[in-house]
Amino acid sequence: MMMTEEEVRAWFLRAAQQGPGEANNFFNSFLGALPEINQRNYSGALSHGRSFLIHYCLSTDENAYRTIHKGAAYYWLGTFAFLANDYESATFFYDAAVAEDLRAGNNPANNLTPASGFILLQNDPPDHLAIPLINAARNRIEELITNYNARPGRPAGVGAITLNEIRERFLRPAISPGGEHWRSLATAFISFCLEWDYRNELFDLRPGPGTAEPFFLHLFKGCVLFESLLKGNPRQGIPAHSNLGSVLQNLHVHLGIPNNIRIGGIDFPTILRDLAGADDSIQTAILFTGRIRNTVGHDLGWVVQIDKHQYHRLFRMVTSSCLHAIACLYR
């Protein structure tokens, strides 16, 4: 049914005065019917959807836009962003949908919605558009968990970890009332794990030398996530303004690593040279994660040619370090 702009804006204002059901109906009617969806033009759908929210909703009445339940709108934008390989925007919008549920007085951690199902990597209920995306995310993270569990060096009392343990110890608390301090960590964890496939394809598209910026920034994001997981852990307080080296020393018993792990005074070419002889232990993964953090975090101008295999190994070292932080400290 074709509607005039005036009719669309009038419906928006009516929906803003009613409950989440009518708001979801309004947004589903427009965002779920964008022509770009059938064309598989998901970048176009994301742009069209954002424009709809800005030009038809926000510009009509800012107070109404703040009031209306926007869970369905954010869910559609998150799905479009995921399909367009924009994983940071995808988790941003899915998290925004979760925030709308919390604002409405619902706990999405216990009453599963499509958006909270994505952040929890849990595909119930099974009848919405993001199910294939949840399955893809879950499969990628389960593969990374398997890689972590195969590494030697866990401290006594810390066994192999499962996806369900990550969900219950970390992801579910992050989207529960009072878990706001973990929300960015949870979305960063998911988007970091998912970005690797897309970044990895760049090696095939440009086999010659050139900028390493996409790979540096991706790895750095994972390193900052690792540091944030350590600092935000619920088991042991960390002094304010601690750098990563002092945090690792503070937590070395919990992590099962030496108390004098050397992550400073090194350059990125040396990291790549040392990678050839590196073992697969958790301690070595944390060593390399700390060194990446302290090199790329201060300089992107390293003259190196990182290859696909090196990137693959470094990515798994960083993800294993993040998973180790959760396994040891979030329980």
N, C-alpha and C positions, 0 to 999 in steps of 0.2 A: 504494500500500500504506500503510495507516494504521499508525502506530507510537505507542506510549505515550511519555511523556516520559522514562521510565526507559530505554527502548530507544534513543531518540535520543541520550541522554547516554552510554549505553554504546558506541554506534557512534562518537561523537565521541572518546571516550577511546581506542578501538582505532585510529582513524584517526590520532590524534596520535602513536602509536607506530610508524606505518608511513611510507612515503614520500609524495611529492607526489601520486602517482597516486590513492591511496586517499583522501587529503584532498580532492582535487578532486572525486572521486566523491561524497563525503559532502556537500560544499557545493553541488554541482550538483543533487543529488537534492532538496534542500530549497529553496534560493534560486531555482533554475530552475523550480520548480513552484509558486511563490506564486500564489494566486488573483488577486491584483491585476494580474498581468501580462496575463492575458486580458481584464481589465476596462479596460486602459489607464490604470490608476490608479497611475502611477509614483511619485508622492509617497508613496502608501500602501505600495507595494512597498519603497521606500527605508526607510520607518519600520519596516515589518515585518522587513526584512532586518537592520537594525541591532539591533532587539529580539532577533532570533534569536541573533545573535552574543553579545549581552550576557547574555541570560537562559538560553540553552541551552549556551553554550560557555564564555564567560569566567567566569560564576558557578559553573560545574561544577568547573573546575580551572584556575586562573590559569596555572600552569606549563604545563599541556597546551595552553592557548590560545596561549601564547607560542611553543611548540614546533611546533605543527601548521602545515603549509604553507597559508597563507591566500590564495594567489593567486586561486583561483576565487571565493572569497567577496568579495574586494575588486573583482574584475572585475564581478561582478553589481551590487554597490552603486554602482560608478562608472557603469555603464550606466543604472541606475535614476535616478541623480542627473542625468545628462545629459538623459534624457527628461523629467525634471521641471524643466528649465531651471536647475538648480543647478550651474553650470559649475565653480565653485571646488571644490565637493565632488566632482564627477566627476573632475577632474584629480587631486585629492587621493587618491581611491581607486585610480585607474589607476596613479598613481605608487606607491602602497602595494603594488599587485600586482607592479610591476616590482621593488620592494625585496625582495619575497618570493623572486623568481627569483634575484636577486643573493645573497640569504642562502643559497639552496640550491646555490650554486656555478655557476649558469648566467648567461651574459651575454645578457640580453634584447636588447641592441643588435645582436647578430649572429645570435642564434637567436630570430626574431621570435615573440612571443606576442600574443594579442589585445590585452592592455593596452599592451605596448610599441609595437604597431602603431598604437594611438591616439596616443601621444605622438610617434611618428615620422611620423604622418599618412601611413601606409603600409598598404594594405589587403591584405596577404598574411599568412597564408592567407585565402582568401575565404569561409570557411564559418562565421562566427560572428556573434552578435547585433549586435555593435558596428560591423559593416561600413557600414551606412547612416550611422552617426554619424561614422565616420572620413571618409567621403566628404563629408558636410556640412561638417565642420571643414576639410577640405582645400580644398573649393570656396571657403569664406569667406576663408581665408588666401591662396589664389591670387588672388582678386579684390583683396585688399589689396596683394599684391605687385605686381600690374599697376598699381594706383594709384601705388605708390611709384616704380616704374620709369618712369612717365610724367612724373615731376617733374624739372625741370632743376636743375642745381647739384651733381652728383656731382663729387668731385675727380678729378684725372687718375689713371688706372689703376684706377678703380672703375667697373665696368660695371653693367649690369642684373643683378639677382640672381634666381635661380630657387628654387623650393621645394626641389629636391634639394640645392642649395648650403646652404640654411638647415638642412636635415636633417643633412647631413654635417659642417658646420662647428659647429653649435650643438646641435641636438636629440639626435643620436646620442651625442656626447661626454657630454651631460648625464645619460644613463642608462647610461653605461659605468662600470666600476669606476674610481674616482678622480675622477669627474665630479660628486661630490656638491655642490660649490659652485655648480654651474649648475642643479641640479635644480629649485629653486623658481623660477628665472628661466624655465626652459622651460615649467613648468606655468602660471605667471602669463601668459606670452606667449600660450599657447593659450586659456586661460580669458578673458583680456581681449579677444582677437579675437572670441570666440564670444558674449560677453555683449551685444554691441551690438544684435543683432537683438531680443533680449528687452527690453532697455531702450528701444529705439526704439519698440516697440509701445505703451509707456506714454503717448506723445504722443497716439495715437489714442484710447486709453481715457479720458484726461482732457485734453480740448482746452483747458480754461481754465487760469488762473494757479494757482500753488501751489508746494509745495516742489520744489527742484531737487536735493535730496540724492542720489537714485539716479544722476543724471547727473554731479554733482560727484565723487562717490566713484568712479564708473567711470573718468572721465577721470583722476582723481588716481592711481588704480592704474596706469594706463598710463604716467603721468609718472614715478612711482617706478620702474617697470620700466625705462624709458629710462635713468634715472640709474643703476640697478643694472647694466644692461648696460654702460654706460660704465665704471663702477668695477670691474666684474669681467672686463674685457676681457683677452685673453691677449697683446696686443701691447705695451702700455706700462703700467707700474705707475703707480698713482695714490696720492698721499700719503694717509695715513689721515686720516679725519675731514674730508675736503675737501667743501665744499658744491658744489652743481651749477654755480654760476657759475665757480668755480675749476677744476672738472673740464672744463667746456667750453673754458676758456682753455688748459688743459693739452693738450687733444686737438684744438685747432682746426685744425691742419695735417692731421691724419688725417681729420677730418670735412669739411674744405673749407669752413669757416665763418669769419667774422671773429673775431679774437682778443679783441674787446671787445663781444661780443653782450650786449645789455642786457635782462636778464630780471627785474630787481627794480624796486621803486618804482612799482608799477602796481596797479590794482584790476581786479576781474573785469568790471564794466561797461565799462571802457575796452577790455578784451580783445574783448568783443563788438562794440563800436563799430569797433575797428580791423579786425575780421574782414571787414567789408564791402569794404574796399579792399585786402585781402591778396592777394598772388599765390600761385601754386602751387609755388614753389620749395622745395627741401629746406631751405635756410637759413631761410626764413620758417616752415616747419613746426617746425623746432627752436626758433626764437624763441618761437612760441606755446606749444609744449610746455613750455619753461622758465618762461614766464609763468604758465601754468596751475598748474604745480608750486608756484610761489612765492606764488600767491594762495590757491588751494583748500587747499593744505597748511597754511595758517595760519588760515583762516577759512572756515566753511561758511555764514556768515550774509549773504552778498551778496544784496542786493535786486535781482534781475534776473529777466527772463522769457526763458529760453533756449528757442529754438524748434527744431523738428526739423531744419531745414536747417543751423542753426548747430552743433547737436550733431553732425550728420553730418560737417561739415567739420572740426570740432575732433578728432573721433575719428580721422579719416583723417590729420590732421596728426600726432597722437600715434603712431599705428601706423607711419606713414612714418618718424618719428624713430627708433623702435625698430628697424625694418628697416634703416635707414641705419647705426645702430650695429653691427648684425650684419655688414652688407655691408663696412663699412670696417675693422672691428677684429677680426672673428672669421674670420681666414684666415691 
